[in-house]
């Protein structure tokens, strides 16, 4: 069975493609989640669709059929009722729950494996530590094929606790506390990822501001699975400032690609983008490409060729084609805070949707607008680009209902999004193939259905279906979109 968490796109480069547009939309009955601490979409298991709910001292599993009719509701019994759930993984024939709890003297990190009907199949203690204030506060990242999970905990400015677990082999690959020298993790940490092989990557950045841009550098520290070896990749980005530097592991070719938007002065404006790509095992002095935006971008986005910078664009994803060359996806993202400042987000697993509560400390405006997609060839030349127009605005919701979901198959990509951020709206999608051919279609209308769809939290179930949570206040629905019917 294919895995679809951050599924790597293997696009076929073809000159034309016929796009089908029919789909079936199914909506589950409402669930009141006022008392929920979190919920997790587990997806398809044993021909059913599973939803896990964390109500604090009580954990529940909702089992739906393919038409989202609730078949049953089961209790999930962990070793400690006060357990803090970190993440869940669908293992095709069962699901695993990673969690932590405090016993009398220590903190225990545990994995329990359950059947599709919530029967306990196995219970594995992963690690045990002395009790501390930060001991339970693990975050997670999961490999693309969902065979590895990394649990990490920032203990201080330069110290991190890292555990890598192999679900296929049921063994620990890395489990240690590490000092990351000459780094302030609280200020300089950008991204953490685990590969299908079990290597763990920590990316940090220094001096990314106009006054010290001559010393601007990005570092990626690799913790090698099944060893105590670490390797550092240093990427000098002198004389530019960058916006949201981002890397993506190419697991098929065991390579790593990194990109960012850049300018000589501003982080909110950009005049081009960075691209660098190299072998994970044999990273050398790889070429760093600084690629200016073409004039046509400014005309297509703003109707003005005299404009010289893109405003508020962020790099959101890197997709790899069959030959390993990238497709870069960028989006206009702007957040404006008023009164007491910002919205505070959970530092725990962002895939655990925190029960509908919002931790607002002031008023905030959220803009998610046009999308720019650029495809590069092996010579790092643009093959094609497309601008996909959209305009989303919301207030005081952390932007939860904005942006888009990337649905990938071997032959095409769909970008699904709410046309407007309100209860009665329409959902649209842009569909494009590896040659840049595209069309925009309407997917569904939420009018009179009382739905507010969170597309950035959707889960791809297969090559033809996805599951989207709809959350309005304390009411949750699951929405299934199936393109095969």
HELIX and SHEET records of a PDB file:
HELIX    1   1 UNK A  185  UNK A  188  1                                   4    
HELIX    2   2 UNK A  210  UNK A  215  5                                   6    
HELIX    3   3 UNK A  295  UNK A  302  1                                   8    
SHEET    1   A 3 UNK A  24  UNK A  27  0                                        
SHEET    2   A 3 UNK A 475  UNK A 482 -1                                        
SHEET    3   A 3 UNK A  31  UNK A  32 -1                                        
SHEET    1   B 4 UNK A  24  UNK A  27  0                                        
SHEET    2   B 4 UNK A 475  UNK A 482 -1                                        
SHEET    3   B 4 UNK A 465  UNK A 472 -1                                        
SHEET    4   B 4 UNK A 453  UNK A 460 -1                                        
SHEET    1   C 4 UNK A  38  UNK A  45  0                                        
SHEET    2   C 4 UNK A  48  UNK A  54 -1                                        
SHEET    3   C 4 UNK A  59  UNK A  64 -1                                        
SHEET    4   C 4 UNK A  70  UNK A  75 -1                                        
SHEET    1   D 4 UNK A  84  UNK A  90  0                                        
SHEET    2   D 4 UNK A  95  UNK A 102 -1                                        
SHEET    3   D 4 UNK A 106  UNK A 114 -1                                        
SHEET    4   D 4 UNK A 120  UNK A 130 -1                                        
SHEET    1   E 4 UNK A 139  UNK A 142  0                                        
SHEET    2   E 4 UNK A 148  UNK A 156 -1                                        
SHEET    3   E 4 UNK A 159  UNK A 166 -1                                        
SHEET    4   E 4 UNK A 171  UNK A 179 -1                                        
SHEET    1   F 4 UNK A 189  UNK A 194  0                                        
SHEET    2   F 4 UNK A 200  UNK A 206 -1                                        
SHEET    3   F 4 UNK A 217  UNK A 223 -1                                        
SHEET    4   F 4 UNK A 230  UNK A 236 -1                                        
SHEET    1   G 4 UNK A 241  UNK A 250  0                                        
SHEET    2   G 4 UNK A 255  UNK A 263 -1                                        
SHEET    3   G 4 UNK A 272  UNK A 279 -1                                        
SHEET    4   G 4 UNK A 289  UNK A 292 -1                                        
SHEET    1   H 2 UNK A 269  UNK A 270  0                                        
SHEET    2   H 2 UNK A 310  UNK A 311 -1                                        
SHEET    1   I 4 UNK A 313  UNK A 320  0                                        
SHEET    2   I 4 UNK A 326  UNK A 338 -1                                        
SHEET    3   I 4 UNK A 363  UNK A 376 -1                                        
SHEET    4   I 4 UNK A 382  UNK A 388 -1                                        
SHEET    1   J 4 UNK A 313  UNK A 320  0                                        
SHEET    2   J 4 UNK A 326  UNK A 338 -1                                        
SHEET    3   J 4 UNK A 363  UNK A 376 -1                                        
SHEET    4   J 4 UNK A 392  UNK A 395 -1                                        
SHEET    1   K 4 UNK A 405  UNK A 408  0                                        
SHEET    2   K 4 UNK A 413  UNK A 418 -1                                        
SHEET    3   K 4 UNK A 426  UNK A 432 -1                                        
SHEET    4   K 4 UNK A 438  UNK A 445 -1                                        
END                                                                             
